[in-house]
Amino acid sequence: MAELHLIKLSVGSESVESLKAFQEERLAVAGGLWHDTRMIPRRRGELLEGGSIYWVIKGLVQARQPLEDIEERSDDSGRSYARLVLRPGLLRVAPRRQRPFQGWRYLTAAQAPADLGETGDTLSEAPPEMLAELRELGLL
């Protein structure tokens, strides 16, 4: 696994399923997946060595998605922004509480929550809030 990742709030998502539905629609309509963000990561090379974007949904880190590319672009007024090109498919991670923040942050491999495993795993089916609380209590 990569040594460096990004963490980002998924504004407007109610759940991993709602983020997945949004992305499936974009993929069908636009033929690709991306997330545009104002700030351009300076550590692009490190992020593209297997890095992911970790999605915060409803105050919990709940999923990750591998980064395929980071493109520097400009809008109609000449303002630069980054297009984070994403690999289709969300991987659930061990839910962890995350305070709100603006933009994105770097996340080291040591800070990143572990993947939950295959979809047949009973833990991946449990409500993320419950899993986060059980982890905080040291029961998982």
Chimera marker file (.cmm) of the C-alpha trace (Angstrom):
<marker_set name="trace">
<marker id="1" x="0.000" y="0.000" z="0.000" r="1" g="1" b="0" radius="0.5"/>
<marker id="2" x="1.141" y="3.557" z="-0.680" r="1" g="1" b="0" radius="0.5"/>
<marker id="3" x="2.721" y="5.727" z="1.957" r="1" g="1" b="0" radius="0.5"/>
<marker id="4" x="0.642" y="8.830" z="1.214" r="1" g="1" b="0" radius="0.5"/>
<marker id="5" x="-3.089" y="9.391" z="0.687" r="1" g="1" b="0" radius="0.5"/>
<marker id="6" x="-5.636" y="12.202" z="0.735" r="1" g="1" b="0" radius="0.5"/>
<marker id="7" x="-8.617" y="12.569" z="3.054" r="1" g="1" b="0" radius="0.5"/>
<marker id="8" x="-11.647" y="14.570" z="1.875" r="1" g="1" b="0" radius="0.5"/>
<marker id="9" x="-15.180" y="15.290" z="3.033" r="1" g="1" b="0" radius="0.5"/>
<marker id="10" x="-17.818" y="13.855" z="0.713" r="1" g="1" b="0" radius="0.5"/>
<marker id="11" x="-20.180" y="16.816" z="0.946" r="1" g="1" b="0" radius="0.5"/>
<marker id="12" x="-23.782" y="15.886" z="0.237" r="1" g="1" b="0" radius="0.5"/>
<marker id="13" x="-23.304" y="12.138" z="0.686" r="1" g="1" b="0" radius="0.5"/>
<marker id="14" x="-25.604" y="10.488" z="3.197" r="1" g="1" b="0" radius="0.5"/>
<marker id="15" x="-23.853" y="7.117" z="3.060" r="1" g="1" b="0" radius="0.5"/>
<marker id="16" x="-21.315" y="5.079" z="1.129" r="1" g="1" b="0" radius="0.5"/>
<marker id="17" x="-24.239" y="3.852" z="-0.968" r="1" g="1" b="0" radius="0.5"/>
<marker id="18" x="-25.284" y="7.414" z="-1.924" r="1" g="1" b="0" radius="0.5"/>
<marker id="19" x="-21.693" y="8.276" z="-2.919" r="1" g="1" b="0" radius="0.5"/>
<marker id="20" x="-21.550" y="5.051" z="-4.935" r="1" g="1" b="0" radius="0.5"/>
<marker id="21" x="-24.836" y="5.882" z="-6.701" r="1" g="1" b="0" radius="0.5"/>
<marker id="22" x="-23.595" y="9.391" z="-7.566" r="1" g="1" b="0" radius="0.5"/>
<marker id="23" x="-20.354" y="8.000" z="-8.953" r="1" g="1" b="0" radius="0.5"/>
<marker id="24" x="-22.106" y="5.272" z="-10.967" r="1" g="1" b="0" radius="0.5"/>
<marker id="25" x="-24.313" y="7.923" z="-12.566" r="1" g="1" b="0" radius="0.5"/>
<marker id="26" x="-21.304" y="10.132" z="-13.397" r="1" g="1" b="0" radius="0.5"/>
<marker id="27" x="-19.443" y="7.146" z="-14.831" r="1" g="1" b="0" radius="0.5"/>
<marker id="28" x="-22.420" y="6.241" z="-17.038" r="1" g="1" b="0" radius="0.5"/>
<marker id="29" x="-22.955" y="9.822" z="-18.237" r="1" g="1" b="0" radius="0.5"/>
<marker id="30" x="-19.393" y="11.179" z="-18.432" r="1" g="1" b="0" radius="0.5"/>
<marker id="31" x="-17.403" y="7.985" z="-18.891" r="1" g="1" b="0" radius="0.5"/>
<marker id="32" x="-15.014" y="8.684" z="-16.023" r="1" g="1" b="0" radius="0.5"/>
<marker id="33" x="-14.749" y="9.514" z="-12.343" r="1" g="1" b="0" radius="0.5"/>
<marker id="34" x="-13.102" y="12.560" z="-10.873" r="1" g="1" b="0" radius="0.5"/>
<marker id="35" x="-13.282" y="15.067" z="-8.060" r="1" g="1" b="0" radius="0.5"/>
<marker id="36" x="-12.260" y="18.672" z="-8.635" r="1" g="1" b="0" radius="0.5"/>
<marker id="37" x="-10.623" y="20.599" z="-5.824" r="1" g="1" b="0" radius="0.5"/>
<marker id="38" x="-9.161" y="24.090" z="-5.653" r="1" g="1" b="0" radius="0.5"/>
<marker id="39" x="-5.820" y="23.224" z="-4.092" r="1" g="1" b="0" radius="0.5"/>
<marker id="40" x="-3.298" y="21.255" z="-6.138" r="1" g="1" b="0" radius="0.5"/>
<marker id="41" x="-1.387" y="18.589" z="-4.157" r="1" g="1" b="0" radius="0.5"/>
<marker id="42" x="2.332" y="19.341" z="-4.272" r="1" g="1" b="0" radius="0.5"/>
<marker id="43" x="3.172" y="15.733" z="-3.434" r="1" g="1" b="0" radius="0.5"/>
<marker id="44" x="1.547" y="14.408" z="-6.615" r="1" g="1" b="0" radius="0.5"/>
<marker id="45" x="4.255" y="11.822" z="-7.312" r="1" g="1" b="0" radius="0.5"/>
<marker id="46" x="3.916" y="10.233" z="-3.864" r="1" g="1" b="0" radius="0.5"/>
<marker id="47" x="0.128" y="10.157" z="-4.116" r="1" g="1" b="0" radius="0.5"/>
<marker id="48" x="0.245" y="8.422" z="-7.490" r="1" g="1" b="0" radius="0.5"/>
<marker id="49" x="2.387" y="5.598" z="-6.137" r="1" g="1" b="0" radius="0.5"/>
<marker id="50" x="-0.742" y="3.697" z="-5.074" r="1" g="1" b="0" radius="0.5"/>
<marker id="51" x="-2.405" y="6.421" z="-2.999" r="1" g="1" b="0" radius="0.5"/>
<marker id="52" x="-6.143" y="6.687" z="-2.365" r="1" g="1" b="0" radius="0.5"/>
<marker id="53" x="-8.632" y="9.331" z="-1.413" r="1" g="1" b="0" radius="0.5"/>
<marker id="54" x="-10.317" y="8.505" z="1.897" r="1" g="1" b="0" radius="0.5"/>
<marker id="55" x="-13.912" y="9.728" z="2.002" r="1" g="1" b="0" radius="0.5"/>
<marker id="56" x="-15.436" y="11.243" z="5.158" r="1" g="1" b="0" radius="0.5"/>
<marker id="57" x="-19.198" y="10.745" z="5.135" r="1" g="1" b="0" radius="0.5"/>
<marker id="58" x="-21.378" y="12.077" z="7.954" r="1" g="1" b="0" radius="0.5"/>
<marker id="59" x="-18.375" y="12.654" z="10.236" r="1" g="1" b="0" radius="0.5"/>
<marker id="60" x="-16.845" y="9.201" z="9.696" r="1" g="1" b="0" radius="0.5"/>
<marker id="61" x="-14.048" y="8.031" z="7.404" r="1" g="1" b="0" radius="0.5"/>
<marker id="62" x="-15.958" y="5.211" z="5.691" r="1" g="1" b="0" radius="0.5"/>
<marker id="63" x="-14.436" y="4.414" z="2.302" r="1" g="1" b="0" radius="0.5"/>
<marker id="64" x="-11.411" y="4.865" z="0.113" r="1" g="1" b="0" radius="0.5"/>
<marker id="65" x="-10.883" y="5.049" z="-3.594" r="1" g="1" b="0" radius="0.5"/>
<marker id="66" x="-7.575" y="4.637" z="-5.435" r="1" g="1" b="0" radius="0.5"/>
<marker id="67" x="-6.215" y="7.672" z="-7.272" r="1" g="1" b="0" radius="0.5"/>
<marker id="68" x="-5.378" y="7.148" z="-10.948" r="1" g="1" b="0" radius="0.5"/>
<marker id="69" x="-4.097" y="10.622" z="-11.770" r="1" g="1" b="0" radius="0.5"/>
<marker id="70" x="-3.972" y="14.213" z="-10.605" r="1" g="1" b="0" radius="0.5"/>
<marker id="71" x="-4.405" y="16.726" z="-13.408" r="1" g="1" b="0" radius="0.5"/>
<marker id="72" x="-3.704" y="20.425" z="-13.084" r="1" g="1" b="0" radius="0.5"/>
<marker id="73" x="-6.413" y="22.385" z="-14.886" r="1" g="1" b="0" radius="0.5"/>
<marker id="74" x="-7.701" y="25.945" z="-15.253" r="1" g="1" b="0" radius="0.5"/>
<marker id="75" x="-11.273" y="27.198" z="-15.226" r="1" g="1" b="0" radius="0.5"/>
<marker id="76" x="-12.751" y="29.775" z="-17.621" r="1" g="1" b="0" radius="0.5"/>
<marker id="77" x="-11.338" y="32.649" z="-15.565" r="1" g="1" b="0" radius="0.5"/>
<marker id="78" x="-7.825" y="31.155" z="-15.564" r="1" g="1" b="0" radius="0.5"/>
<marker id="79" x="-7.915" y="29.958" z="-11.955" r="1" g="1" b="0" radius="0.5"/>
<marker id="80" x="-5.990" y="26.702" z="-11.385" r="1" g="1" b="0" radius="0.5"/>
<marker id="81" x="-7.523" y="23.645" z="-9.781" r="1" g="1" b="0" radius="0.5"/>
<marker id="82" x="-6.766" y="19.935" z="-9.436" r="1" g="1" b="0" radius="0.5"/>
<marker id="83" x="-8.796" y="17.150" z="-10.970" r="1" g="1" b="0" radius="0.5"/>
<marker id="84" x="-8.386" y="13.993" z="-8.916" r="1" g="1" b="0" radius="0.5"/>
<marker id="85" x="-9.026" y="11.140" z="-11.343" r="1" g="1" b="0" radius="0.5"/>
<marker id="86" x="-10.469" y="8.176" z="-9.438" r="1" g="1" b="0" radius="0.5"/>
<marker id="87" x="-10.577" y="4.455" z="-10.090" r="1" g="1" b="0" radius="0.5"/>
<marker id="88" x="-14.189" y="3.223" z="-10.111" r="1" g="1" b="0" radius="0.5"/>
<marker id="89" x="-15.307" y="1.347" z="-7.003" r="1" g="1" b="0" radius="0.5"/>
<marker id="90" x="-15.335" y="2.254" z="-3.332" r="1" g="1" b="0" radius="0.5"/>
<marker id="91" x="-13.514" y="0.145" z="-0.751" r="1" g="1" b="0" radius="0.5"/>
<marker id="92" x="-15.013" y="0.251" z="2.737" r="1" g="1" b="0" radius="0.5"/>
<marker id="93" x="-12.627" y="0.985" z="5.588" r="1" g="1" b="0" radius="0.5"/>
<marker id="94" x="-12.883" y="0.634" z="9.351" r="1" g="1" b="0" radius="0.5"/>
<marker id="95" x="-15.046" y="3.659" z="10.241" r="1" g="1" b="0" radius="0.5"/>
<marker id="96" x="-13.307" y="6.347" z="12.255" r="1" g="1" b="0" radius="0.5"/>
<marker id="97" x="-14.629" y="9.666" z="13.485" r="1" g="1" b="0" radius="0.5"/>
<marker id="98" x="-13.216" y="12.717" z="11.728" r="1" g="1" b="0" radius="0.5"/>
<marker id="99" x="-13.722" y="16.361" z="12.607" r="1" g="1" b="0" radius="0.5"/>
<marker id="100" x="-14.854" y="18.630" z="9.786" r="1" g="1" b="0" radius="0.5"/>
<marker id="101" x="-12.186" y="20.475" z="7.793" r="1" g="1" b="0" radius="0.5"/>
<marker id="102" x="-12.040" y="22.415" z="4.568" r="1" g="1" b="0" radius="0.5"/>
<marker id="103" x="-10.467" y="21.110" z="1.396" r="1" g="1" b="0" radius="0.5"/>
<marker id="104" x="-8.391" y="17.968" z="1.724" r="1" g="1" b="0" radius="0.5"/>
<marker id="105" x="-5.518" y="16.819" z="3.921" r="1" g="1" b="0" radius="0.5"/>
<marker id="106" x="-2.630" y="14.440" z="3.445" r="1" g="1" b="0" radius="0.5"/>
<marker id="107" x="-2.987" y="11.119" z="5.249" r="1" g="1" b="0" radius="0.5"/>
<marker id="108" x="-0.017" y="8.842" z="5.869" r="1" g="1" b="0" radius="0.5"/>
<marker id="109" x="-0.311" y="5.068" z="5.647" r="1" g="1" b="0" radius="0.5"/>
<marker id="110" x="0.091" y="4.869" z="9.439" r="1" g="1" b="0" radius="0.5"/>
<marker id="111" x="-2.879" y="7.240" z="9.921" r="1" g="1" b="0" radius="0.5"/>
<marker id="112" x="-5.141" y="5.552" z="7.371" r="1" g="1" b="0" radius="0.5"/>
<marker id="113" x="-7.908" y="3.228" z="8.596" r="1" g="1" b="0" radius="0.5"/>
<marker id="114" x="-7.674" y="-0.413" z="7.546" r="1" g="1" b="0" radius="0.5"/>
<marker id="115" x="-9.819" y="-1.888" z="4.804" r="1" g="1" b="0" radius="0.5"/>
<marker id="116" x="-12.832" y="-3.816" z="6.080" r="1" g="1" b="0" radius="0.5"/>
<marker id="117" x="-12.427" y="-6.743" z="3.721" r="1" g="1" b="0" radius="0.5"/>
<marker id="118" x="-14.704" y="-8.370" z="1.223" r="1" g="1" b="0" radius="0.5"/>
<marker id="119" x="-18.362" y="-7.412" z="0.941" r="1" g="1" b="0" radius="0.5"/>
<marker id="120" x="-19.420" y="-10.754" z="2.410" r="1" g="1" b="0" radius="0.5"/>
<marker id="121" x="-17.681" y="-9.820" z="5.669" r="1" g="1" b="0" radius="0.5"/>
<marker id="122" x="-20.377" y="-9.316" z="8.316" r="1" g="1" b="0" radius="0.5"/>
<marker id="123" x="-18.542" y="-6.305" z="9.761" r="1" g="1" b="0" radius="0.5"/>
<marker id="124" x="-18.793" y="-4.471" z="6.436" r="1" g="1" b="0" radius="0.5"/>
<marker id="125" x="-22.585" y="-4.822" z="6.714" r="1" g="1" b="0" radius="0.5"/>
<marker id="126" x="-22.787" y="-3.212" z="10.192" r="1" g="1" b="0" radius="0.5"/>
<marker id="127" x="-23.741" y="0.478" z="10.568" r="1" g="1" b="0" radius="0.5"/>
<marker id="128" x="-20.567" y="2.620" z="10.386" r="1" g="1" b="0" radius="0.5"/>
<marker id="129" x="-21.515" y="4.633" z="13.483" r="1" g="1" b="0" radius="0.5"/>
<marker id="130" x="-21.715" y="1.433" z="15.542" r="1" g="1" b="0" radius="0.5"/>
<marker id="131" x="-18.371" y="0.179" z="14.218" r="1" g="1" b="0" radius="0.5"/>
<marker id="132" x="-16.689" y="3.502" z="15.039" r="1" g="1" b="0" radius="0.5"/>
<marker id="133" x="-18.069" y="3.435" z="18.572" r="1" g="1" b="0" radius="0.5"/>
<marker id="134" x="-16.990" y="-0.190" z="19.128" r="1" g="1" b="0" radius="0.5"/>
<marker id="135" x="-13.475" y="0.713" z="17.934" r="1" g="1" b="0" radius="0.5"/>
<marker id="136" x="-13.348" y="3.721" z="20.268" r="1" g="1" b="0" radius="0.5"/>
<marker id="137" x="-14.321" y="1.436" z="23.160" r="1" g="1" b="0" radius="0.5"/>
<marker id="138" x="-11.562" y="-1.001" z="22.202" r="1" g="1" b="0" radius="0.5"/>
<marker id="139" x="-14.007" y="-3.792" z="21.408" r="1" g="1" b="0" radius="0.5"/>
<marker id="140" x="-12.882" y="-4.160" z="17.796" r="1" g="1" b="0" radius="0.5"/>
<link id1="1" id2="2" r="1" g="1" b="0" radius="0.2"/>
<link id1="2" id2="3" r="1" g="1" b="0" radius="0.2"/>
<link id1="3" id2="4" r="1" g="1" b="0" radius="0.2"/>
<link id1="4" id2="5" r="1" g="1" b="0" radius="0.2"/>
<link id1="5" id2="6" r="1" g="1" b="0" radius="0.2"/>
<link id1="6" id2="7" r="1" g="1" b="0" radius="0.2"/>
<link id1="7" id2="8" r="1" g="1" b="0" radius="0.2"/>
<link id1="8" id2="9" r="1" g="1" b="0" radius="0.2"/>
<link id1="9" id2="10" r="1" g="1" b="0" radius="0.2"/>
<link id1="10" id2="11" r="1" g="1" b="0" radius="0.2"/>
<link id1="11" id2="12" r="1" g="1" b="0" radius="0.2"/>
<link id1="12" id2="13" r="1" g="1" b="0" radius="0.2"/>
<link id1="13" id2="14" r="1" g="1" b="0" radius="0.2"/>
<link id1="14" id2="15" r="1" g="1" b="0" radius="0.2"/>
<link id1="15" id2="16" r="1" g="1" b="0" radius="0.2"/>
<link id1="16" id2="17" r="1" g="1" b="0" radius="0.2"/>
<link id1="17" id2="18" r="1" g="1" b="0" radius="0.2"/>
<link id1="18" id2="19" r="1" g="1" b="0" radius="0.2"/>
<link id1="19" id2="20" r="1" g="1" b="0" radius="0.2"/>
<link id1="20" id2="21" r="1" g="1" b="0" radius="0.2"/>
<link id1="21" id2="22" r="1" g="1" b="0" radius="0.2"/>
<link id1="22" id2="23" r="1" g="1" b="0" radius="0.2"/>
<link id1="23" id2="24" r="1" g="1" b="0" radius="0.2"/>
<link id1="24" id2="25" r="1" g="1" b="0" radius="0.2"/>
<link id1="25" id2="26" r="1" g="1" b="0" radius="0.2"/>
<link id1="26" id2="27" r="1" g="1" b="0" radius="0.2"/>
<link id1="27" id2="28" r="1" g="1" b="0" radius="0.2"/>
<link id1="28" id2="29" r="1" g="1" b="0" radius="0.2"/>
<link id1="29" id2="30" r="1" g="1" b="0" radius="0.2"/>
<link id1="30" id2="31" r="1" g="1" b="0" radius="0.2"/>
<link id1="31" id2="32" r="1" g="1" b="0" radius="0.2"/>
<link id1="32" id2="33" r="1" g="1" b="0" radius="0.2"/>
<link id1="33" id2="34" r="1" g="1" b="0" radius="0.2"/>
<link id1="34" id2="35" r="1" g="1" b="0" radius="0.2"/>
<link id1="35" id2="36" r="1" g="1" b="0" radius="0.2"/>
<link id1="36" id2="37" r="1" g="1" b="0" radius="0.2"/>
<link id1="37" id2="38" r="1" g="1" b="0" radius="0.2"/>
<link id1="38" id2="39" r="1" g="1" b="0" radius="0.2"/>
<link id1="39" id2="40" r="1" g="1" b="0" radius="0.2"/>
<link id1="40" id2="41" r="1" g="1" b="0" radius="0.2"/>
<link id1="41" id2="42" r="1" g="1" b="0" radius="0.2"/>
<link id1="42" id2="43" r="1" g="1" b="0" radius="0.2"/>
<link id1="43" id2="44" r="1" g="1" b="0" radius="0.2"/>
<link id1="44" id2="45" r="1" g="1" b="0" radius="0.2"/>
<link id1="45" id2="46" r="1" g="1" b="0" radius="0.2"/>
<link id1="46" id2="47" r="1" g="1" b="0" radius="0.2"/>
<link id1="47" id2="48" r="1" g="1" b="0" radius="0.2"/>
<link id1="48" id2="49" r="1" g="1" b="0" radius="0.2"/>
<link id1="49" id2="50" r="1" g="1" b="0" radius="0.2"/>
<link id1="50" id2="51" r="1" g="1" b="0" radius="0.2"/>
<link id1="51" id2="52" r="1" g="1" b="0" radius="0.2"/>
<link id1="52" id2="53" r="1" g="1" b="0" radius="0.2"/>
<link id1="53" id2="54" r="1" g="1" b="0" radius="0.2"/>
<link id1="54" id2="55" r="1" g="1" b="0" radius="0.2"/>
<link id1="55" id2="56" r="1" g="1" b="0" radius="0.2"/>
<link id1="56" id2="57" r="1" g="1" b="0" radius="0.2"/>
<link id1="57" id2="58" r="1" g="1" b="0" radius="0.2"/>
<link id1="58" id2="59" r="1" g="1" b="0" radius="0.2"/>
<link id1="59" id2="60" r="1" g="1" b="0" radius="0.2"/>
<link id1="60" id2="61" r="1" g="1" b="0" radius="0.2"/>
<link id1="61" id2="62" r="1" g="1" b="0" radius="0.2"/>
<link id1="62" id2="63" r="1" g="1" b="0" radius="0.2"/>
<link id1="63" id2="64" r="1" g="1" b="0" radius="0.2"/>
<link id1="64" id2="65" r="1" g="1" b="0" radius="0.2"/>
<link id1="65" id2="66" r="1" g="1" b="0" radius="0.2"/>
<link id1="66" id2="67" r="1" g="1" b="0" radius="0.2"/>
<link id1="67" id2="68" r="1" g="1" b="0" radius="0.2"/>
<link id1="68" id2="69" r="1" g="1" b="0" radius="0.2"/>
<link id1="69" id2="70" r="1" g="1" b="0" radius="0.2"/>
<link id1="70" id2="71" r="1" g="1" b="0" radius="0.2"/>
<link id1="71" id2="72" r="1" g="1" b="0" radius="0.2"/>
<link id1="72" id2="73" r="1" g="1" b="0" radius="0.2"/>
<link id1="73" id2="74" r="1" g="1" b="0" radius="0.2"/>
<link id1="74" id2="75" r="1" g="1" b="0" radius="0.2"/>
<link id1="75" id2="76" r="1" g="1" b="0" radius="0.2"/>
<link id1="76" id2="77" r="1" g="1" b="0" radius="0.2"/>
<link id1="77" id2="78" r="1" g="1" b="0" radius="0.2"/>
<link id1="78" id2="79" r="1" g="1" b="0" radius="0.2"/>
<link id1="79" id2="80" r="1" g="1" b="0" radius="0.2"/>
<link id1="80" id2="81" r="1" g="1" b="0" radius="0.2"/>
<link id1="81" id2="82" r="1" g="1" b="0" radius="0.2"/>
<link id1="82" id2="83" r="1" g="1" b="0" radius="0.2"/>
<link id1="83" id2="84" r="1" g="1" b="0" radius="0.2"/>
<link id1="84" id2="85" r="1" g="1" b="0" radius="0.2"/>
<link id1="85" id2="86" r="1" g="1" b="0" radius="0.2"/>
<link id1="86" id2="87" r="1" g="1" b="0" radius="0.2"/>
<link id1="87" id2="88" r="1" g="1" b="0" radius="0.2"/>
<link id1="88" id2="89" r="1" g="1" b="0" radius="0.2"/>
<link id1="89" id2="90" r="1" g="1" b="0" radius="0.2"/>
<link id1="90" id2="91" r="1" g="1" b="0" radius="0.2"/>
<link id1="91" id2="92" r="1" g="1" b="0" radius="0.2"/>
<link id1="92" id2="93" r="1" g="1" b="0" radius="0.2"/>
<link id1="93" id2="94" r="1" g="1" b="0" radius="0.2"/>
<link id1="94" id2="95" r="1" g="1" b="0" radius="0.2"/>
<link id1="95" id2="96" r="1" g="1" b="0" radius="0.2"/>
<link id1="96" id2="97" r="1" g="1" b="0" radius="0.2"/>
<link id1="97" id2="98" r="1" g="1" b="0" radius="0.2"/>
<link id1="98" id2="99" r="1" g="1" b="0" radius="0.2"/>
<link id1="99" id2="100" r="1" g="1" b="0" radius="0.2"/>
<link id1="100" id2="101" r="1" g="1" b="0" radius="0.2"/>
<link id1="101" id2="102" r="1" g="1" b="0" radius="0.2"/>
<link id1="102" id2="103" r="1" g="1" b="0" radius="0.2"/>
<link id1="103" id2="104" r="1" g="1" b="0" radius="0.2"/>
<link id1="104" id2="105" r="1" g="1" b="0" radius="0.2"/>
<link id1="105" id2="106" r="1" g="1" b="0" radius="0.2"/>
<link id1="106" id2="107" r="1" g="1" b="0" radius="0.2"/>
<link id1="107" id2="108" r="1" g="1" b="0" radius="0.2"/>
<link id1="108" id2="109" r="1" g="1" b="0" radius="0.2"/>
<link id1="109" id2="110" r="1" g="1" b="0" radius="0.2"/>
<link id1="110" id2="111" r="1" g="1" b="0" radius="0.2"/>
<link id1="111" id2="112" r="1" g="1" b="0" radius="0.2"/>
<link id1="112" id2="113" r="1" g="1" b="0" radius="0.2"/>
<link id1="113" id2="114" r="1" g="1" b="0" radius="0.2"/>
<link id1="114" id2="115" r="1" g="1" b="0" radius="0.2"/>
<link id1="115" id2="116" r="1" g="1" b="0" radius="0.2"/>
<link id1="116" id2="117" r="1" g="1" b="0" radius="0.2"/>
<link id1="117" id2="118" r="1" g="1" b="0" radius="0.2"/>
<link id1="118" id2="119" r="1" g="1" b="0" radius="0.2"/>
<link id1="119" id2="120" r="1" g="1" b="0" radius="0.2"/>
<link id1="120" id2="121" r="1" g="1" b="0" radius="0.2"/>
<link id1="121" id2="122" r="1" g="1" b="0" radius="0.2"/>
<link id1="122" id2="123" r="1" g="1" b="0" radius="0.2"/>
<link id1="123" id2="124" r="1" g="1" b="0" radius="0.2"/>
<link id1="124" id2="125" r="1" g="1" b="0" radius="0.2"/>
<link id1="125" id2="126" r="1" g="1" b="0" radius="0.2"/>
<link id1="126" id2="127" r="1" g="1" b="0" radius="0.2"/>
<link id1="127" id2="128" r="1" g="1" b="0" radius="0.2"/>
<link id1="128" id2="129" r="1" g="1" b="0" radius="0.2"/>
<link id1="129" id2="130" r="1" g="1" b="0" radius="0.2"/>
<link id1="130" id2="131" r="1" g="1" b="0" radius="0.2"/>
<link id1="131" id2="132" r="1" g="1" b="0" radius="0.2"/>
<link id1="132" id2="133" r="1" g="1" b="0" radius="0.2"/>
<link id1="133" id2="134" r="1" g="1" b="0" radius="0.2"/>
<link id1="134" id2="135" r="1" g="1" b="0" radius="0.2"/>
<link id1="135" id2="136" r="1" g="1" b="0" radius="0.2"/>
<link id1="136" id2="137" r="1" g="1" b="0" radius="0.2"/>
<link id1="137" id2="138" r="1" g="1" b="0" radius="0.2"/>
<link id1="138" id2="139" r="1" g="1" b="0" radius="0.2"/>
<link id1="139" id2="140" r="1" g="1" b="0" radius="0.2"/>
</marker_set>
